[in-house]
Amino acid sequence: MRNQRLVQRWLWAAAMVLGVGGVGSAQVSITEYTIPTVASAPQGITVGPDGALWFVEWTGNRVGRITTAGGITEYPIPTVNANPVGIVAGPDRALWFTEANGNRIGRITTIGALTEYPVLAVFGSPAGIVTGPDGALWFAELGDDKIGRITTSGGLTEYSIPTAGSGALNIAVGPDGALWFTEQSGNKIGRVTTAGGVTEYSIPTGGSWPIGIAAGPDGALWFTESSGNKVGRIGVAGEITEFSMPATFGYPGGIAAGPDGALWFVQSNNTIGRITPTGVITEYPIPTAGSWSWAITSGPDGAMWFTENGGNKIGRVSIPAAWLPAPVPTLSTWALVLLAILTLGAGALALRRYGTGS
């Protein structure tokens, strides 16, 4: 019996090394952090090069920074009533953002130094912005049917969208090296190459009012249809599939790929949505009523972070560890595996020798 207990201890130790002890998974939960400026109406949000989340405040006229622990700092924008919309980390380790009313593109360093560049179009009203594959910043011009490009030194170029009154809103980099954007009023998804060639694809649902767009893990672009109450998928060849929301009035908005292989999006019905590449949709309620969430991004901590335009908060959605991919084995991991194999081997030999002993 003593020898059997010894064998059992060996086997238990091996199981602990291999991690087969039956660890439970966490639940999806939402945490919220109040922005110091009252009624700031936060909009775009992104991950900065400093490991914090950066966001813009439409009414607050500020650029905000929030650490993964919830500490918030704000920086005022020089232009009065600039109404910032989108923000993204640039290739120069600064944050770049759009000013819809100020008609400018802003740049802010991680220590708060801020520069602004006027947009060429008189009524450009820049909105969504993204870092392109060419090392420049690309942005959608909501008011002037154009897609803009700005280099990190401030050089500006604009490309016309064929559809008049397109209402270009958000923009994302596709897996094909082109920029893809939503045409809110035009009811289309647009594509622009880094050389400026524009192609448009009509959305099957009329008056769908597309808003957010993001590259998915399946090699396609995923977008939201606020009035259509759907999430759409468009392949790089232009084929479109649509998935209806469970709620009658979801009004989906910003969307982003998560670390769990799904797409996460915000909705005006006070929920955060999640859709798998096969179209399975789940919704999670936001604690604050009337939050009117606007944009969402994948954080450096494995969670999804979003802005609450009406709730004046920044939200964080935890993702269960069970949904996340297994980490790539390191040298230390392989050493543990070898130890486990040796331990299991020793246990097996002892079992054969002493299994019936007393």
N, C-alpha and C positions, 0 to 999 in steps of 0.2 A: 504493500500500500504506500509506503514512503517513497519508493521508486516511482510509482505511478504519479504521485503528487509532483515529484521533481520533473517528470516529463510534461505534465500539464503546465507547469510554470514556464518551461522552455517554449512550449507552443503558444502560450499567452503572450510572452515577450515578443515572439515573432509576429504575432497578429498586431501588436501595438506598433511595431516598426513599420509594417506594411499598411497601417491605417485602416484596418478592417474591423474596428471596434464598434461600428454602428453609430456614427455621429449624425445627429439630427440636423435638418436644414432650417435656416431662419425664415421668417415670414416677410413679405413685402410690407414696408412701413414708410410713412411720410413724415418728415420733420420740417418745420418752417422757421425761418429767421426773419424778424422784422427789420426793415430798412430804416435807418435813423431819420432820413428826410420824409416828412409826412406827405402822403399822396404823391409819391415820386413816379408812379406808373412805370415800373421796370419793363423793358422789352427784350432786346437780344441778350444772349449769355453765351460765353465761350470759356475754354480753359486757357489760362495764360502760361507763358514759359516759366513762370515762377511757381507753378503747382497750385495756384489759387484759381478761383472762378472770377471772371470779369463780366460786368453787365452794364447796360446803359439805362438811364432813367429819362423817359419821355418828358414828363412834367417837371421832374426834379432838376433837369438840365445838368445832369452829372454823369460821370463814369464811376461805377462802383466796383469794389473788389471784396470778395468774401473768401476766407480761408475754409478749408474742409472742416475746421472746428467751429465755424460760424462767426468769426470775427469780421466785421464790415468796416471798410474805409471808403470814403467818397471824395471825388475830385471834381470841382466845378468846371464846366465848359465855358470858355471865354465868350463865345457868341451867345447873346441873349435869345431865349426861346428857340434854341437850335433843334429841339425835338429829335434826339438821337433814336435810331431804330435798331440797326444791326451792329454787331461787333465780332471780330475774329482776331486770332493771333497771327501776326505777320511773320514773314521769313527773317525779319530783322530783330526778333525778340522784343518787339513792341506790340501793342494792341491797336488795331485799326477799326474805326467805327464810322457810321454814316450819320449825317445830320439832315433829316428830311426838310425841315423848315429853314434851317440855316444854309441849305444847299451846298454843304461842304463835306469833305472827307476828313476825319480827325485821326490823329495818331497820338498815342499816349504811351510813355515808357512805364516800366514797372515801378518806377519811383515817382510817377506822377507828372513828368514833364510833357506838356501838351502842345501840339502843332496842328494847324488847320489848313486845308487846301480847297479853294473854291472849285466847284464843279463847272465844266464848260457850258452845259445847257442852262439856260436862264431859269427854267422851271423843272430841273432834273428831279428834285426830291428823292435823293438816293435812299434806298431801304436796305435790303439784304446785301451782305458782303461776304466774300470768301477768298482765301489764298489760292491762287491758281497754280497749275503745274509748271508755269513759266516763271514763277518767282515774283509775280505781280499780284496786286489785289484787284479782284473783279467785283463789280457791284451792279445791282439792278436799279434803274431809274424809274420810279413809280409814275412820275409826272410827265415824262418826255419821250416815252417809247424808245428807250435806248439802254444798252448795256455799257457800263463804263469800265475802264481799266486804268489803274494808277500804279506807277512804279514806287519803290520805296524811297526814291529821291523826289517824288511828287509829280512826275511826268504823266499827263492825262491824255487818254484816247477814248473815243466813244463810237459805238457801232449801233446803227439803227435797226429797230425791230420792224419787220414788214407790216404787222397788224397795227393799225391806228387805234389809239386808246387801249393798248394792251394791258397797261397797269402792271408792269413787271414788278414783282415784289421780293421774292427770295431766290437765292442762287446757290448751287452746290457743284462740286467737282465730280464728274462721272468717271466710271472705270475705263472709259475710252479716251481720257485725257482732254475731254471737252467740258465746257461749263453748261449746266442745265438750270433752267429757271422757270418759275411759275408766272403765268400771265393771268392775273386776277380778273380783269375785265374782259380780256380776250378769250378766256376759257380754253387756254392752250398751255402746253408745256413747250418751252423753247430750248434750243440747243445752239450754242455759239462756240466755234473753234477758237483757238488762241490766235488764229489769223484773222478772226472777225466774221467768218461765214455763219449766217444764222439760218436755222431750219426750225419749223414749228409743227407741232402735232396737236390736233384737236382732241379734246377730252370727250368721250362718248356722252356723258351726262351733261345736258345743257344747263347753263347758268350755275356750274358747280362751284365757282369762286375758289380756285386753287390758291393755297397760301404757302405752306411749308414744303420743302423738298430736301431729300438727303439720299446719299448713296447707301444702298443696302448691302448685306453680306452675301447676296446672291448674284451680284454683278448687274443689278438693275437699279433704277432710281425710284424712290418711293415718295409720294406726295399726298397732301391732304386736300380734301374738298370741303370747305366750310359749309357752303349752302347745299352742296350735293350730299353732305353727311356721309362721306365715304373716304376711304384711303385708297389711293391709286398706286399702281406699279407700272412703270414704263421701261421696257428694255432698250438697249442702245440702238436697236433697229427701229424703234418707234411704236412697238406694239404695246397696247394699254390694257390692263386688267383692273377692275374696281372691286372693292370689298365694302359692303355696307356696315355702318355702325350699329351696335346692339341698341343703343338709345335712339329715340326718334329725333331728338334735337341735341346731338352731340357737339356740332360745330367744331370739328377738329382744326387745329392751327399748326404750330411749330412741330417739327418731327426730327428725330435724330436716331442714328444707329446706336444700340446699346452693346455692352461687352458680352451679353448673353446670347448674341446671334439673332436678336429680335429688333424691331423698330419701336421706339417709344414716342408718343405724341401727347400734346396737351389738348384739352377740350374746354369749351366755354360752359359746359354743363357741370363744371366743378369736379372733373375727374381727369386722371392721367390714364392714357390708353397704351396698350402694348399689342403689337401685331407680329405674328411669326411670319416667316417667308412663305408659309402655306396659307396664310390668311386668317389664322385663328386670332380673334380679338378678345382681350380682357380689359376691364376697366377698374381703376382704383380711386376711391373718393378722396378728395383733398379736404383736410380738416376745416380750413377757413371757408365759410360761406361767401359766395360772390368773389372768389379769388380771381376769376377771369385770367387764367394762366395764358401766357403768350408764347414763350420760346423754351426750348429744352436742349440739353447737351449732355454728353457722357463725361463724367468727372474723372479726375485722376485717382479717385479712391474706390472705383468700381461701382459708383452709384450714378443715378441720373439727377441732374440739377435743372431746375426750371424757374421761370420768373412768374410772379403773380401780379399782373397789371392792376387788378382791382383790389387785391388783398394787401398790396404794398409789402410783399414778402418775397424771399427767395426760398424755394422748396427743394428738398432732397428726397429722392426715392431710393430706398435701399433695395438691392437685388439679392435674392437668396444665393448663397454660395453654391448650392446644388445646381443652379442654372448656369454658372460660369464655367468656362473651359478649364480643364486641369492644367496646372502650371507645367512649363517645360522642365523636364528633369535637369538638375544641376549636378556637378560632381559630388556634392555632399549627398544629394538624393540617391545617386547610384551607389554611394558607399553604404547608405542605409539599406538599400535593396540587397546588396551583397551580404550585409550583416544578417538580414532577415533570412536569406537563403541558407547561410551557414547555420543559423540558429534552428531553422526548420529541419535541416539535414541532421543536426545533432539530436534534435528531439525525436526524429523518426528512427535513428539508430538506437537511441535509448529505449524507445517503445518496443522495438523488436527484441532487445536484450532483456529488458526488465518488465515488459508489459504484464507478464504473468507472475512476476515475482512478488514477494511479500516483505 
